[in-house]
Amino acid sequence: MSVLGPWSHETELPAEASSAARARAFVTDVLRNHELGHVVDDVELAVSELATNALVHAGTRFTVIVSAFEDTVFLEVLDGSQHGPNPGVSLASDTSGRGITVVQAVSRDWGVIERGSDGKSVWAAFDAVPVVPPALQV
């Protein structure tokens, strides 16, 4: 059963430090407007990591897209780099290098779409319906 009608919102942001915060504010506003406050924390964390990766590694303008269909919220960050993320192993003392690991931890799934000379898109999918642990189900 579908719980969400299809919708999509996007914003393009410049390659500057304030854009990660603007990306977080954008997804928060979109999700709250669609009464999806229960996924805000996870999507906000993921967009923060993906926007930071776009700023640090691509150094280009980037586009944030938040969309939904049926029971899934999709987050996508498109940038001008052809090099995809490299989920690696980080040491406890490392101050960076955990972005994709964080995205993987908070999302249902994630991936990369190569767009040739136009760069790439890194996406993450989230459950739009709150998951109730079996012990709390009535």
C-alpha positions as CSV (number, residue, x, y, z in Angstrom):
1,M,0.0,0.0,0.0
2,S,1.3,3.4,-0.9
3,V,1.6,5.9,1.9
4,L,3.1,8.8,0.0
5,G,2.2,10.4,-3.3
6,P,5.1,11.1,-5.5
7,W,6.8,14.5,-4.9
8,S,10.2,16.0,-5.4
9,H,12.0,19.2,-4.3
10,E,15.5,20.3,-5.2
11,T,17.9,23.1,-4.5
12,E,21.3,24.0,-6.1
13,L,24.0,25.2,-3.7
14,P,27.4,26.8,-4.3
15,A,30.7,25.3,-3.3
16,E,31.1,27.2,-0.1
17,A,31.2,26.2,3.6
18,S,27.7,27.5,4.4
19,S,26.1,25.2,1.9
20,A,26.2,22.1,4.1
21,A,24.1,24.0,6.7
22,R,21.8,25.2,3.9
23,A,21.4,21.6,2.7
24,R,20.4,20.5,6.2
25,A,17.9,23.3,6.5
26,F,16.4,22.5,3.1
27,V,15.8,18.8,3.8
28,T,14.4,19.6,7.3
29,D,11.9,22.1,5.8
30,V,10.8,19.7,3.0
31,L,10.3,16.7,5.3
32,R,8.5,18.7,8.0
33,N,6.2,20.2,5.3
34,H,5.4,16.7,4.1
35,E,4.7,15.6,7.7
36,L,7.8,13.3,7.8
37,G,9.4,14.7,10.9
38,H,10.3,11.2,12.1
39,V,13.0,10.8,9.3
40,V,14.4,14.3,9.7
41,D,17.4,13.4,11.9
42,D,18.6,10.5,9.7
43,V,18.1,12.4,6.4
44,E,19.7,15.6,7.9
45,L,22.8,13.6,9.0
46,A,23.1,11.9,5.6
47,V,22.7,15.2,3.6
48,S,25.3,16.8,5.9
49,E,27.8,14.1,5.0
50,L,27.0,14.0,1.3
51,A,27.1,17.8,1.0
52,T,30.4,17.9,2.9
53,N,31.8,15.3,0.5
54,A,30.7,17.3,-2.5
55,L,32.4,20.4,-1.0
56,V,35.6,18.7,0.0
57,H,36.1,16.2,-2.8
58,A,34.3,17.7,-5.8
59,G,34.7,21.4,-5.1
60,T,31.7,22.1,-7.4
61,R,28.2,23.4,-7.1
62,F,25.9,20.6,-6.0
63,T,22.2,19.9,-6.1
64,V,20.2,18.3,-3.3
65,I,17.0,16.5,-4.2
66,V,14.6,15.1,-1.7
67,S,11.7,13.0,-3.1
68,A,9.3,10.4,-2.0
69,F,7.3,7.6,-3.6
70,E,5.1,5.0,-1.8
71,D,7.0,4.2,1.5
72,T,10.4,5.6,0.7
73,V,12.1,9.0,1.0
74,F,15.0,9.4,-1.4
75,L,17.9,11.8,-0.9
76,E,20.2,12.6,-3.8
77,V,23.3,14.9,-4.0
78,L,24.6,15.6,-7.4
79,D,28.0,17.2,-7.9
80,G,30.5,17.8,-10.8
81,S,33.1,15.2,-9.9
82,Q,33.3,11.9,-11.7
83,H,35.0,10.2,-8.7
84,G,32.7,8.3,-6.4
85,P,33.0,8.0,-2.7
86,N,35.4,5.5,-1.3
87,P,34.0,3.9,1.8
88,G,37.1,3.0,3.7
89,V,38.1,1.9,7.1
90,S,38.7,4.8,9.6
91,L,40.7,4.7,12.8
92,A,39.1,6.0,16.0
93,S,41.6,8.9,16.0
94,D,40.7,10.0,12.4
95,T,38.9,13.3,12.1
96,S,37.4,12.6,8.7
97,G,36.7,9.7,6.3
98,R,33.5,8.4,7.8
99,G,30.9,10.1,5.7
100,I,29.7,7.2,3.6
101,T,29.9,4.9,6.6
102,V,27.5,7.3,8.4
103,V,25.2,7.4,5.4
104,Q,25.2,3.6,5.2
105,A,24.3,3.4,8.9
106,V,21.3,5.8,8.9
107,S,19.8,4.8,5.5
108,R,18.0,1.7,4.3
109,D,20.3,1.7,1.2
110,W,22.6,4.0,-0.7
111,G,24.5,4.1,-4.0
112,V,26.2,6.1,-6.7
113,I,25.0,6.9,-10.2
114,E,27.7,7.9,-12.6
115,R,26.7,10.7,-14.9
116,G,29.7,10.8,-17.3
117,S,31.1,14.2,-17.8
118,D,28.3,15.7,-15.7
119,G,29.7,14.1,-12.5
120,K,27.8,11.8,-10.2
121,S,24.9,11.4,-7.9
122,V,25.1,9.8,-4.5
123,W,21.7,8.7,-3.2
124,A,20.3,7.3,0.0
125,A,16.9,5.7,0.7
126,F,14.9,5.9,4.0
127,D,11.8,4.3,5.3
128,A,9.0,6.9,5.2
129,V,6.8,4.8,7.5
130,P,8.1,4.7,11.1
131,V,9.4,1.2,12.0
132,V,7.8,-0.1,15.2
133,P,10.0,-2.7,17.0
134,P,8.2,-6.0,17.4
135,A,8.2,-5.7,21.2
136,L,6.1,-2.5,20.9
137,Q,3.6,-3.7,18.3
138,V,0.1,-4.3,19.6
